[in-house]
């Protein structure tokens, strides 16, 4: 299995993965909307023998420092719990760090995301429509964030999720 940035030829397969993982089309639409708006920064696919089995998207967001939003992450149901999601997330974190982003925010289950270093406490000073414990932050690089308070705003496509 390899993890690599999406190409135009992956777009249909990404929709299939998102819809299968979530059992609905809202997340697939979110991915399309983020891409169309130019807010998709890293869109990574996990490919096994030519098939897209997983997808993770890191999008632009407003924050007091350069930060990315991680969402959605999706793995084909029959390929879950085999490390695909972890590979996608770890690869995205490494790319974000290498590109100089200072933080990543995620909304999700702390039981899953804390293994990558995401921490609800680090997100608690930021004002967002999304409250803890589901909002978590990961600091990239070795230094602390320039600030641990402020307003953060996900890309506008997220508002359609309701
Ligand atoms: C959540 C998801 C992306 C994880 O991908 P995955 O490839 O199944 O994850 P991994 O195999 O890398 O899992 C690593 C660990 O996380 C655990 N895990 C997986 N999904 C979890 C969840 N929803 N909550 C808590 N733990 C979870 C696994 O049990 C595994 O634990 P272990 O290493 O202690 O055995 C995938 O299960 C999925 O697509 N789920 C449906 C969509 C979804 O809920 N996406 C996340 C919200 S954006």
Backbone and ligand atoms as CSV (ligand in chain L), in Angstrom:
chain,resi,resn,atom,element,x,y,z
A,1,UNK,N,N,0.837,-1.198,0.000
A,1,UNK,CA,C,0.000,0.000,0.000
A,1,UNK,C,C,0.873,1.249,0.000
A,2,UNK,N,N,0.479,2.217,-0.805
A,2,UNK,CA,C,1.186,3.495,-0.774
A,2,UNK,C,C,0.210,4.606,-0.380
A,3,UNK,N,N,0.774,5.651,0.186
A,3,UNK,CA,C,0.000,6.862,0.481
A,3,UNK,C,C,0.601,7.974,-0.355
A,4,UNK,N,N,-0.250,8.660,-1.112
A,4,UNK,CA,C,0.230,9.725,-2.002
A,4,UNK,C,C,-0.852,10.779,-2.168
A,5,UNK,N,N,-0.479,11.967,-2.660
A,5,UNK,CA,C,-1.492,12.995,-2.919
A,5,UNK,C,C,-2.470,12.528,-3.993
A,6,UNK,N,N,-3.717,12.963,-3.888
A,6,UNK,CA,C,-4.711,12.609,-4.911
A,6,UNK,C,C,-4.310,13.191,-6.258
A,7,UNK,N,N,-4.767,12.530,-7.301
A,7,UNK,CA,C,-4.658,13.068,-8.651
A,7,UNK,C,C,-6.090,13.179,-9.194
A,8,UNK,N,N,-6.304,13.912,-10.298
A,8,UNK,CA,C,-7.675,14.025,-10.824
A,8,UNK,C,C,-8.321,12.661,-11.072
A,9,UNK,N,N,-7.529,11.677,-11.415
A,9,UNK,CA,C,-8.078,10.347,-11.676
A,9,UNK,C,C,-8.583,9.639,-10.427
A,10,UNK,N,N,-8.295,10.173,-9.239
A,10,UNK,CA,C,-8.733,9.543,-7.980
A,10,UNK,C,C,-10.085,10.061,-7.501
A,11,UNK,N,N,-10.573,11.138,-8.109
A,11,UNK,CA,C,-11.716,11.846,-7.514
A,11,UNK,C,C,-12.950,10.946,-7.371
A,12,UNK,N,N,-13.259,10.170,-8.391
A,12,UNK,CA,C,-14.441,9.292,-8.306
A,12,UNK,C,C,-14.234,8.225,-7.235
A,13,UNK,N,N,-13.029,7.675,-7.162
A,13,UNK,CA,C,-12.753,6.630,-6.171
A,13,UNK,C,C,-12.798,7.200,-4.751
A,14,UNK,N,N,-12.391,8.448,-4.589
A,14,UNK,CA,C,-12.461,9.085,-3.261
A,14,UNK,C,C,-13.916,9.189,-2.814
A,15,UNK,N,N,-14.800,9.554,-3.751
A,15,UNK,CA,C,-16.237,9.634,-3.398
A,15,UNK,C,C,-16.738,8.267,-2.921
A,16,UNK,N,N,-16.330,7.234,-3.622
A,16,UNK,CA,C,-16.768,5.874,-3.246
A,16,UNK,C,C,-16.296,5.548,-1.825
A,17,UNK,N,N,-15.043,5.866,-1.523
A,17,UNK,CA,C,-14.488,5.562,-0.196
A,17,UNK,C,C,-15.219,6.359,0.881
A,18,UNK,N,N,-15.433,7.643,0.630
A,18,UNK,CA,C,-16.106,8.488,1.629
A,18,UNK,C,C,-17.532,7.990,1.881
A,19,UNK,N,N,-18.248,7.675,0.824
A,19,UNK,CA,C,-19.639,7.244,0.992
A,19,UNK,C,C,-19.716,5.882,1.678
A,20,UNK,N,N,-18.798,5.003,1.343
A,20,UNK,CA,C,-18.812,3.676,1.974
A,20,UNK,C,C,-18.452,3.776,3.458
A,21,UNK,N,N,-17.482,4.614,3.776
A,21,UNK,CA,C,-17.025,4.713,5.167
A,21,UNK,C,C,-18.094,5.341,6.056
A,22,UNK,N,N,-18.761,6.379,5.554
A,22,UNK,CA,C,-19.711,7.115,6.395
A,22,UNK,C,C,-21.156,6.657,6.184
A,23,UNK,N,N,-21.410,5.882,5.128
A,23,UNK,CA,C,-22.771,5.429,4.876
A,23,UNK,C,C,-23.709,6.550,4.474
A,24,UNK,N,N,-23.162,7.622,3.959
A,24,UNK,CA,C,-23.954,8.767,3.485
A,24,UNK,C,C,-23.059,9.586,2.561
A,25,UNK,N,N,-23.659,10.588,1.905
A,25,UNK,CA,C,-22.868,11.308,0.905
A,25,UNK,C,C,-22.345,12.663,1.380
A,26,UNK,N,N,-22.692,13.066,2.607
A,26,UNK,CA,C,-22.324,14.417,3.064
A,26,UNK,C,C,-20.807,14.635,3.048
A,27,UNK,N,N,-20.045,13.638,3.491
A,27,UNK,CA,C,-18.587,13.818,3.564
A,27,UNK,C,C,-17.968,13.837,2.172
A,28,UNK,N,N,-18.515,13.025,1.262
A,28,UNK,CA,C,-18.016,13.050,-0.121
A,28,UNK,C,C,-18.252,14.429,-0.732
A,29,UNK,N,N,-19.420,14.999,-0.433
A,29,UNK,CA,C,-19.712,16.355,-0.937
A,29,UNK,C,C,-18.783,17.380,-0.308
A,30,UNK,N,N,-18.508,17.213,0.980
A,30,UNK,CA,C,-17.580,18.133,1.659
A,30,UNK,C,C,-16.225,18.132,0.964
A,31,UNK,N,N,-15.735,16.945,0.643
A,31,UNK,CA,C,-14.441,16.836,-0.043
A,31,UNK,C,C,-14.491,17.560,-1.382
A,32,UNK,N,N,-15.550,17.333,-2.138
A,32,UNK,CA,C,-15.695,18.003,-3.441
A,32,UNK,C,C,-15.752,19.522,-3.267
A,33,UNK,N,N,-16.519,19.971,-2.261
A,33,UNK,CA,C,-16.679,21.414,-2.049
A,33,UNK,C,C,-15.363,22.056,-1.614
A,34,UNK,N,N,-14.634,21.381,-0.753
A,34,UNK,CA,C,-13.342,21.935,-0.302
A,34,UNK,C,C,-12.372,22.046,-1.475
A,35,UNK,N,N,-12.369,21.032,-2.309
A,35,UNK,CA,C,-11.475,21.031,-3.476
A,35,UNK,C,C,-11.857,22.165,-4.430
A,36,UNK,N,N,-13.160,22.282,-4.716
A,36,UNK,CA,C,-13.638,23.312,-5.645
A,36,UNK,C,C,-13.314,24.713,-5.132
A,37,UNK,N,N,-13.413,24.892,-3.817
A,37,UNK,CA,C,-13.159,26.217,-3.236
A,37,UNK,C,C,-11.659,26.527,-3.127
A,38,UNK,N,N,-10.833,25.560,-3.445
A,38,UNK,CA,C,-9.392,25.779,-3.332
A,38,UNK,C,C,-8.893,25.679,-1.900
A,39,UNK,N,N,-9.693,25.068,-1.025
A,39,UNK,CA,C,-9.311,24.968,0.386
A,39,UNK,C,C,-8.658,23.636,0.747
A,40,UNK,N,N,-8.531,22.736,-0.222
A,40,UNK,CA,C,-7.881,21.448,0.033
A,40,UNK,C,C,-6.364,21.652,-0.061
A,41,UNK,N,N,-5.672,21.407,1.036
A,41,UNK,CA,C,-4.212,21.605,1.051
A,41,UNK,C,C,-3.491,20.279,0.803
A,42,UNK,N,N,-3.806,19.272,1.604
A,42,UNK,CA,C,-3.271,17.928,1.351
A,42,UNK,C,C,-4.457,16.977,1.276
A,43,UNK,N,N,-4.648,16.358,0.133
A,43,UNK,CA,C,-5.681,15.341,-0.026
A,43,UNK,C,C,-4.947,14.056,-0.369
A,44,UNK,N,N,-4.903,13.156,0.603
A,44,UNK,CA,C,-4.056,11.965,0.473
A,44,UNK,C,C,-4.904,10.726,0.265
A,45,UNK,N,N,-4.446,9.869,-0.618
A,45,UNK,CA,C,-5.112,8.587,-0.827
A,45,UNK,C,C,-4.168,7.450,-0.437
A,46,UNK,N,N,-4.775,6.403,0.108
A,46,UNK,CA,C,-4.052,5.153,0.344
A,46,UNK,C,C,-4.462,4.212,-0.783
A,47,UNK,N,N,-3.487,3.718,-1.512
A,47,UNK,CA,C,-3.769,2.900,-2.696
A,47,UNK,C,C,-3.125,1.535,-2.515
A,48,UNK,N,N,-3.951,0.508,-2.684
A,48,UNK,CA,C,-3.458,-0.866,-2.572
A,48,UNK,C,C,-3.784,-1.594,-3.871
A,49,UNK,N,N,-2.769,-2.106,-4.501
A,49,UNK,CA,C,-2.901,-2.789,-5.802
A,49,UNK,C,C,-3.899,-2.069,-6.725
A,50,UNK,N,N,-3.670,-0.791,-6.859
A,50,UNK,CA,C,-4.435,0.004,-7.816
A,50,UNK,C,C,-5.777,0.499,-7.329
A,51,UNK,N,N,-6.190,0.131,-6.124
A,51,UNK,CA,C,-7.498,0.555,-5.608
A,51,UNK,C,C,-7.314,1.558,-4.473
A,52,UNK,N,N,-8.104,2.641,-4.540
A,52,UNK,CA,C,-8.090,3.610,-3.438
A,52,UNK,C,C,-8.873,2.991,-2.275
A,53,UNK,N,N,-8.196,2.751,-1.161
A,53,UNK,CA,C,-8.845,2.114,-0.005
A,53,UNK,C,C,-9.056,3.094,1.142
A,54,UNK,N,N,-8.401,4.263,1.071
A,54,UNK,CA,C,-8.566,5.245,2.137
A,54,UNK,C,C,-8.261,6.645,1.637
A,55,UNK,N,N,-8.759,7.624,2.388
A,55,UNK,CA,C,-8.585,9.034,1.984
A,55,UNK,C,C,-8.559,9.901,3.241
A,56,UNK,N,N,-7.715,10.917,3.225
A,56,UNK,CA,C,-7.699,11.911,4.318
A,56,UNK,C,C,-7.468,13.284,3.718
A,57,UNK,N,N,-8.204,14.257,4.241
A,57,UNK,CA,C,-8.102,15.621,3.711
A,57,UNK,C,C,-7.686,16.598,4.809
A,58,UNK,N,N,-6.700,17.411,4.481
A,58,UNK,CA,C,-6.228,18.480,5.363
A,58,UNK,C,C,-6.546,19.793,4.645
A,59,UNK,N,N,-7.395,20.618,5.267
A,59,UNK,CA,C,-7.860,21.821,4.564
A,59,UNK,C,C,-7.418,23.100,5.275
A,60,UNK,N,N,-7.445,24.170,4.482
A,60,UNK,CA,C,-7.128,25.505,4.967
A,60,UNK,C,C,-8.153,25.937,6.009
A,61,UNK,N,N,-7.735,26.618,7.049
A,61,UNK,CA,C,-8.682,27.210,7.996
A,61,UNK,C,C,-8.126,28.521,8.516
A,62,UNK,N,N,-9.010,29.316,9.109
A,62,UNK,CA,C,-8.546,30.573,9.697
A,62,UNK,C,C,-8.183,30.320,11.149
A,63,UNK,N,N,-7.011,30.807,11.538
A,63,UNK,CA,C,-6.533,30.642,12.909
A,63,UNK,C,C,-5.487,31.733,13.141
A,64,UNK,N,N,-5.107,31.968,14.387
A,64,UNK,CA,C,-4.114,33.016,14.653
A,64,UNK,C,C,-2.707,32.637,14.177
A,65,UNK,N,N,-2.547,31.472,13.623
A,65,UNK,CA,C,-1.256,30.992,13.117
A,65,UNK,C,C,-1.567,30.029,11.979
A,66,UNK,N,N,-0.599,29.651,11.160
A,66,UNK,CA,C,-0.909,28.762,10.027
A,66,UNK,C,C,-1.365,27.379,10.512
A,67,UNK,N,N,-2.634,27.068,10.270
A,67,UNK,CA,C,-3.191,25.808,10.779
A,67,UNK,C,C,-4.044,25.130,9.714
A,68,UNK,N,N,-4.094,23.825,9.817
A,68,UNK,CA,C,-4.893,22.997,8.918
A,68,UNK,C,C,-6.007,22.321,9.703
A,69,UNK,N,N,-7.100,22.003,9.013
A,69,UNK,CA,C,-8.164,21.186,9.598
A,69,UNK,C,C,-8.074,19.798,8.983
A,70,UNK,N,N,-8.117,18.793,9.814
A,70,UNK,CA,C,-8.115,17.409,9.326
A,70,UNK,C,C,-9.542,16.889,9.336
A,71,UNK,N,N,-10.093,16.615,8.163
A,71,UNK,CA,C,-11.436,16.035,8.022
A,71,UNK,C,C,-11.833,16.083,6.549
A,72,UNK,N,N,-12.486,15.070,6.083
A,72,UNK,CA,C,-12.726,13.808,6.779
A,72,UNK,C,C,-11.576,12.819,6.577
A,73,UNK,N,N,-11.602,11.760,7.375
A,73,UNK,CA,C,-10.728,10.599,7.180
A,73,UNK,C,C,-11.653,9.422,6.933
A,74,UNK,N,N,-11.397,8.652,5.911
A,74,UNK,CA,C,-12.298,7.558,5.553
A,74,UNK,C,C,-11.511,6.373,5.001
A,75,UNK,N,N,-11.909,5.198,5.428
A,75,UNK,CA,C,-11.292,3.957,4.947
A,75,UNK,C,C,-12.434,3.016,4.550
A,76,UNK,N,N,-12.288,2.330,3.428
A,76,UNK,CA,C,-13.314,1.363,3.016
A,76,UNK,C,C,-13.629,0.426,4.185
A,77,UNK,N,N,-14.909,0.160,4.454
A,77,UNK,CA,C,-15.260,-0.663,5.622
A,77,UNK,C,C,-14.482,-1.974,5.703
A,78,UNK,N,N,-14.293,-2.629,4.567
A,78,UNK,CA,C,-13.613,-3.927,4.609
A,78,UNK,C,C,-12.106,-3.788,4.833
A,79,UNK,N,N,-11.598,-2.545,4.808
A,79,UNK,CA,C,-10.168,-2.329,5.033
A,79,UNK,C,C,-9.883,-1.575,6.332
A,80,UNK,N,N,-10.921,-1.406,7.168
A,80,UNK,CA,C,-10.712,-0.682,8.421
A,80,UNK,C,C,-9.997,-1.560,9.453
A,81,UNK,N,N,-9.407,-0.874,10.407
A,81,UNK,CA,C,-8.693,-1.527,11.523
A,81,UNK,C,C,-7.504,-2.346,11.034
A,82,UNK,N,N,-6.887,-1.878,9.950
A,82,UNK,CA,C,-5.673,-2.528,9.418
A,82,UNK,C,C,-4.548,-1.507,9.290
A,83,UNK,N,N,-4.712,-0.351,9.897
A,83,UNK,CA,C,-3.646,0.637,9.886
A,83,UNK,C,C,-3.697,1.656,8.756
A,84,UNK,N,N,-4.705,1.563,7.887
A,84,UNK,CA,C,-4.769,2.488,6.734
A,84,UNK,C,C,-4.995,3.925,7.208
A,85,UNK,N,N,-5.983,4.108,8.084
A,85,UNK,CA,C,-6.274,5.460,8.574
A,85,UNK,C,C,-5.061,6.066,9.277
A,86,UNK,N,N,-4.387,5.264,10.074
A,86,UNK,CA,C,-3.200,5.761,10.790
A,86,UNK,C,C,-2.112,6.179,9.818
A,87,UNK,N,N,-1.910,5.406,8.767
A,87,UNK,CA,C,-0.886,5.772,7.762
A,87,UNK,C,C,-1.228,7.105,7.109
A,88,UNK,N,N,-2.496,7.288,6.752
A,88,UNK,CA,C,-2.922,8.536,6.108
A,88,UNK,C,C,-2.715,9.731,7.029
A,89,UNK,N,N,-3.104,9.579,8.276
A,89,UNK,CA,C,-2.997,10.696,9.223
A,89,UNK,C,C,-1.524,11.010,9.503
A,90,UNK,N,N,-0.720,9.985,9.720
A,90,UNK,CA,C,0.711,10.215,10.003
A,90,UNK,C,C,1.396,10.887,8.822
A,91,UNK,N,N,1.048,10.458,7.628
A,91,UNK,CA,C,1.649,11.057,6.421
A,91,UNK,C,C,1.248,12.526,6.295
A,92,UNK,N,N,-0.013,12.830,6.583
A,92,UNK,CA,C,-0.472,14.213,6.505
A,92,UNK,C,C,0.201,15.092,7.545
A,93,UNK,N,N,0.360,14.562,8.736
A,93,UNK,CA,C,1.047,15.316,9.795
A,93,UNK,C,C,2.481,15.619,9.357
A,94,UNK,N,N,3.158,14.628,8.817
A,94,UNK,CA,C,4.549,14.828,8.374
A,94,UNK,C,C,4.623,15.864,7.259
A,95,UNK,N,N,3.681,15.805,6.330
A,95,UNK,CA,C,3.680,16.788,5.238
A,95,UNK,C,C,3.387,18.184,5.769
A,96,UNK,N,N,2.455,18.280,6.696
A,96,UNK,CA,C,2.134,19.581,7.274
A,96,UNK,C,C,3.324,20.189,7.989
A,97,UNK,N,N,4.007,19.367,8.739
A,97,UNK,CA,C,5.174,19.842,9.482
A,97,UNK,C,C,6.275,20.289,8.512
A,98,UNK,N,N,6.516,19.471,7.496
A,98,UNK,CA,C,7.574,19.787,6.527
A,98,UNK,C,C,7.267,21.078,5.773
A,99,UNK,N,N,5.984,21.364,5.578
A,99,UNK,CA,C,5.599,22.555,4.821
A,99,UNK,C,C,5.489,23.797,5.704
A,100,UNK,N,N,5.746,23.645,7.002
A,100,UNK,CA,C,5.795,24.816,7.873
A,100,UNK,C,C,4.491,25.197,8.549
A,101,UNK,N,N,3.462,24.353,8.435
A,101,UNK,CA,C,2.226,24.620,9.177
A,101,UNK,C,C,2.516,24.431,10.660
A,102,UNK,N,N,1.868,25.210,11.521
A,102,UNK,CA,C,2.186,25.151,12.955
A,102,UNK,C,C,1.217,24.301,13.758
A,103,UNK,N,N,0.026,24.051,13.206
A,103,UNK,CA,C,-0.929,23.256,13.975
A,103,UNK,C,C,-1.945,22.589,13.070
A,104,UNK,N,N,-2.574,21.548,13.626
A,104,UNK,CA,C,-3.674,20.868,12.935
A,104,UNK,C,C,-4.818,20.724,13.936
A,105,UNK,N,N,-6.013,21.090,13.528
A,105,UNK,CA,C,-7.210,20.884,14.344
A,105,UNK,C,C,-8.011,19.730,13.755
A,106,UNK,N,N,-8.592,18.936,14.627
A,106,UNK,CA,C,-9.441,17.835,14.174
A,106,UNK,C,C,-10.672,17.754,15.070
A,107,UNK,N,N,-11.784,17.348,14.482
A,107,UNK,CA,C,-13.000,17.062,15.238
A,107,UNK,C,C,-13.201,15.563,15.169
A,108,UNK,N,N,-13.149,14.904,16.284
A,108,UNK,CA,C,-13.298,13.457,16.205
A,108,UNK,C,C,-13.226,12.804,17.561
A,109,UNK,N,N,-13.092,11.504,17.531
A,109,UNK,CA,C,-13.071,10.706,18.752
A,109,UNK,C,C,-11.677,10.772,19.377
A,110,UNK,N,N,-11.574,11.347,20.587
A,110,UNK,CA,C,-10.251,11.430,21.219
A,110,UNK,C,C,-9.577,10.064,21.362
A,111,UNK,N,N,-10.371,9.002,21.530
A,111,UNK,CA,C,-9.780,7.667,21.697
A,111,UNK,C,C,-8.960,7.270,20.475
A,112,UNK,N,N,-9.351,7.775,19.319
A,112,UNK,CA,C,-8.609,7.465,18.098
A,112,UNK,C,C,-7.494,8.482,17.861
A,113,UNK,N,N,-7.805,9.769,17.992
A,113,UNK,CA,C,-6.854,10.797,17.547
A,113,UNK,C,C,-5.741,11.094,18.551
A,114,UNK,N,N,-5.927,10.718,19.809
A,114,UNK,CA,C,-4.877,11.086,20.768
A,114,UNK,C,C,-3.578,10.329,20.479
A,115,UNK,N,N,-3.655,9.193,19.828
A,115,UNK,CA,C,-2.425,8.426,19.544
A,115,UNK,C,C,-1.478,9.173,18.603
A,116,UNK,N,N,-2.021,10.153,17.875
A,116,UNK,CA,C,-1.170,10.952,16.975
A,116,UNK,C,C,-0.680,12.231,17.669
A,117,UNK,N,N,-1.108,12.453,18.890
A,117,UNK,CA,C,-0.705,13.635,19.638
A,117,UNK,C,C,-1.776,14.716,19.700
A,118,UNK,N,N,-2.937,14.484,19.085
A,118,UNK,CA,C,-4.015,15.472,19.175
A,118,UNK,C,C,-4.506,15.538,20.630
A,119,UNK,N,N,-4.802,16.786,21.074
A,119,UNK,CA,C,-5.073,17.004,22.484
A,119,UNK,C,C,-6.216,18.015,22.620
A,120,UNK,N,N,-7.283,17.619,23.306
A,120,UNK,CA,C,-8.411,18.539,23.494
A,120,UNK,C,C,-7.986,19.743,24.326
A,121,UNK,N,N,-7.093,19.540,25.275
A,121,UNK,CA,C,-6.641,20.648,26.125
A,121,UNK,C,C,-5.988,21.748,25.306
A,122,UNK,N,N,-5.218,21.351,24.305
A,122,UNK,CA,C,-4.516,22.343,23.482
A,122,UNK,C,C,-5.485,23.133,22.599
A,123,UNK,N,N,-6.681,22.586,22.384
A,123,UNK,CA,C,-7.670,23.286,21.559
A,123,UNK,C,C,-8.626,24.119,22.407
A,124,UNK,N,N,-8.579,23.939,23.724
A,124,UNK,CA,C,-9.655,24.480,24.567
A,124,UNK,C,C,-9.671,26.004,24.626
A,125,UNK,N,N,-8.563,26.665,24.321
A,125,UNK,CA,C,-8.537,28.129,24.372
A,125,UNK,C,C,-9.035,28.787,23.098
A,126,UNK,N,N,-9.361,27.981,22.110
A,126,UNK,CA,C,-9.772,28.546,20.822
A,126,UNK,C,C,-11.292,28.581,20.702
A,127,UNK,N,N,-11.776,29.680,20.206
A,127,UNK,CA,C,-13.224,29.852,20.043
A,127,UNK,C,C,-13.627,29.320,18.674
A,128,UNK,N,N,-14.588,28.393,18.694
A,128,UNK,CA,C,-15.041,27.731,17.475
A,128,UNK,C,C,-16.467,27.271,17.728
A,129,UNK,N,N,-17.272,27.115,16.666
A,129,UNK,CA,C,-18.613,26.563,16.886
A,129,UNK,C,C,-18.558,25.133,17.434
A,130,UNK,N,N,-17.396,24.514,17.344
A,130,UNK,CA,C,-17.279,23.115,17.751
A,130,UNK,C,C,-16.610,23.041,19.124
A,131,UNK,N,N,-17.305,22.482,20.072
A,131,UNK,CA,C,-16.795,22.486,21.445
A,131,UNK,C,C,-16.026,21.213,21.760
A,132,UNK,N,N,-15.146,21.279,22.763
A,132,UNK,CA,C,-14.484,20.073,23.214
A,132,UNK,C,C,-15.524,19.136,23.829
A,133,UNK,N,N,-15.274,17.828,23.981
A,133,UNK,CA,C,-13.985,17.167,23.805
A,133,UNK,C,C,-13.694,16.744,22.369
A,134,UNK,N,N,-14.595,17.106,21.434
A,134,UNK,CA,C,-14.388,16.603,20.072
A,134,UNK,C,C,-13.427,17.443,19.257
A,135,UNK,N,N,-13.154,18.673,19.723
A,135,UNK,CA,C,-12.169,19.505,19.028
A,135,UNK,C,C,-10.811,19.295,19.681
A,136,UNK,N,N,-9.847,18.910,18.878
A,136,UNK,CA,C,-8.489,18.657,19.379
A,136,UNK,C,C,-7.468,19.357,18.497
A,137,UNK,N,N,-6.323,19.656,19.089
A,137,UNK,CA,C,-5.264,20.320,18.330
A,137,UNK,C,C,-3.970,19.530,18.451
A,138,UNK,N,N,-3.191,19.612,17.396
A,138,UNK,CA,C,-1.851,19.017,17.382
A,138,UNK,C,C,-0.881,20.132,17.003
A,139,UNK,N,N,0.156,20.320,17.799
A,139,UNK,CA,C,1.164,21.317,17.480
A,139,UNK,C,C,2.233,20.662,16.627
A,140,UNK,N,N,2.616,21.324,15.568
A,140,UNK,CA,C,3.653,20.786,14.688
A,140,UNK,C,C,4.984,21.463,15.006
A,141,UNK,N,N,6.053,20.742,14.847
A,141,UNK,CA,C,7.354,21.310,15.166
A,141,UNK,C,C,7.594,21.265,16.660
A,142,UNK,N,N,8.732,21.763,17.068
A,142,UNK,CA,C,9.118,21.612,18.474
A,142,UNK,C,C,8.682,22.776,19.352
A,143,UNK,N,N,8.414,23.920,18.720
A,143,UNK,CA,C,8.095,25.091,19.536
A,143,UNK,C,C,6.612,25.117,19.884
A,144,UNK,N,N,6.277,25.903,20.923
A,144,UNK,CA,C,4.875,26.102,21.264
A,144,UNK,C,C,4.222,26.987,20.214
A,145,UNK,N,N,2.890,26.959,20.206
A,145,UNK,CA,C,2.179,27.856,19.306
A,145,UNK,C,C,2.417,29.301,19.719
A,146,UNK,N,N,2.349,30.242,18.763
A,146,UNK,CA,C,2.496,31.649,19.112
A,146,UNK,C,C,1.438,32.093,20.121
A,147,UNK,N,N,0.293,31.470,20.097
A,147,UNK,CA,C,-0.776,31.769,21.062
A,147,UNK,C,C,-1.608,30.510,21.252
A,148,UNK,N,N,-2.201,30.368,22.435
A,148,UNK,CA,C,-3.086,29.213,22.608
A,148,UNK,C,C,-4.529,29.659,22.809
A,149,UNK,N,N,-4.812,30.893,22.374
A,149,UNK,CA,C,-6.192,31.378,22.386
A,149,UNK,C,C,-6.471,32.086,21.054
A,150,UNK,N,N,-7.741,32.305,20.799
A,150,UNK,CA,C,-8.103,33.025,19.577
A,150,UNK,C,C,-9.305,32.383,18.911
A,151,UNK,N,N,-9.652,32.934,17.767
A,151,UNK,CA,C,-10.801,32.421,17.012
A,151,UNK,C,C,-10.286,31.536,15.884
A,152,UNK,N,N,-10.890,30.393,15.727
A,152,UNK,CA,C,-10.558,29.544,14.582
A,152,UNK,C,C,-11.828,29.315,13.767
A,153,UNK,N,N,-11.635,29.186,12.477
A,153,UNK,CA,C,-12.799,29.046,11.595
A,153,UNK,C,C,-12.477,28.046,10.485
A,154,UNK,N,N,-13.259,26.995,10.432
A,154,UNK,CA,C,-13.082,26.023,9.364
A,154,UNK,C,C,-13.476,26.640,8.021
A,155,UNK,N,N,-13.003,26.052,6.940
A,155,UNK,CA,C,-13.358,26.516,5.597
A,155,UNK,C,C,-14.881,26.498,5.437
A,156,UNK,N,N,-15.387,27.364,4.565
A,156,UNK,CA,C,-16.840,27.571,4.493
A,156,UNK,C,C,-17.607,26.303,4.116
A,157,UNK,N,N,-16.979,25.371,3.410
A,157,UNK,CA,C,-17.681,24.138,3.017
A,157,UNK,C,C,-18.181,23.357,4.234
A,158,UNK,N,N,-17.536,23.511,5.380
A,158,UNK,CA,C,-17.960,22.759,6.565
A,158,UNK,C,C,-19.334,23.200,7.058
A,159,UNK,N,N,-19.689,24.460,6.793
A,159,UNK,CA,C,-20.974,24.966,7.291
A,159,UNK,C,C,-22.141,24.181,6.701
A,160,UNK,N,N,-21.952,23.658,5.490
A,160,UNK,CA,C,-23.034,22.907,4.827
A,160,UNK,C,C,-23.304,21.565,5.504
A,161,UNK,N,N,-22.342,21.102,6.309
A,161,UNK,CA,C,-22.522,19.808,6.967
A,161,UNK,C,C,-23.621,19.868,8.018
A,162,UNK,N,N,-23.868,21.089,8.527
A,162,UNK,CA,C,-24.920,21.262,9.526
A,162,UNK,C,C,-24.505,20.833,10.897
L,1,LIG,C1,C,-11.925,6.093,11.669
L,1,LIG,C2,C,-11.189,5.438,10.488
L,1,LIG,C3,C,-10.766,6.506,9.494
L,1,LIG,C4,C,-9.933,4.763,11.069
L,1,LIG,O1,O,-9.229,4.166,9.999
L,1,LIG,P1,P,-8.674,2.680,10.167
L,1,LIG,O2,O,-7.830,2.369,8.990
L,1,LIG,O3,O,-9.818,1.789,10.485
L,1,LIG,O4,O,-7.774,2.900,11.461
L,1,LIG,P2,P,-6.495,2.115,11.910
L,1,LIG,O5,O,-6.522,0.697,11.462
L,1,LIG,O6,O,-5.308,2.908,11.563
L,1,LIG,O7,O,-6.831,2.163,13.442
L,1,LIG,C5,C,-5.918,2.332,14.397
L,1,LIG,C6,C,-6.613,2.181,15.706
L,1,LIG,O8,O,-7.742,3.022,15.859
L,1,LIG,C7,C,-8.846,2.253,16.342
L,1,LIG,N1,N,-10.025,2.863,15.793
L,1,LIG,C8,C,-10.438,2.836,14.524
L,1,LIG,N2,N,-11.571,3.558,14.408
L,1,LIG,C9,C,-11.846,4.055,15.648
L,1,LIG,C10,C,-12.882,4.862,16.180
L,1,LIG,N3,N,-13.884,5.332,15.415
L,1,LIG,N4,N,-12.843,5.179,17.498
L,1,LIG,C11,C,-11.848,4.724,18.273
L,1,LIG,N5,N,-10.853,3.945,17.829
L,1,LIG,C12,C,-10.856,3.612,16.531
L,1,LIG,C13,C,-8.591,0.877,15.876
L,1,LIG,O9,O,-9.233,-0.057,16.695
L,1,LIG,C14,C,-7.096,0.779,16.017
L,1,LIG,O10,O,-6.779,0.561,17.364
L,1,LIG,P3,P,-5.623,-0.412,17.788
L,1,LIG,O11,O,-4.398,0.040,17.021
L,1,LIG,O12,O,-5.507,-0.147,19.255
L,1,LIG,O13,O,-6.118,-1.746,17.404
L,1,LIG,C15,C,-12.048,4.366,9.783
L,1,LIG,O14,O,-12.415,3.395,10.723
L,1,LIG,C16,C,-13.298,4.929,9.109
L,1,LIG,O15,O,-13.270,5.239,7.919
L,1,LIG,N6,N,-14.399,5.044,9.867
L,1,LIG,C17,C,-15.643,5.558,9.311
L,1,LIG,C18,C,-15.528,7.040,9.035
L,1,LIG,C19,C,-15.112,7.839,10.268
L,1,LIG,O16,O,-15.688,7.709,11.345
L,1,LIG,N7,N,-14.068,8.723,10.087
L,1,LIG,C20,C,-13.476,9.493,11.178
L,1,LIG,C21,C,-14.143,10.791,11.411
L,1,LIG,S1,S,-13.629,12.052,10.242
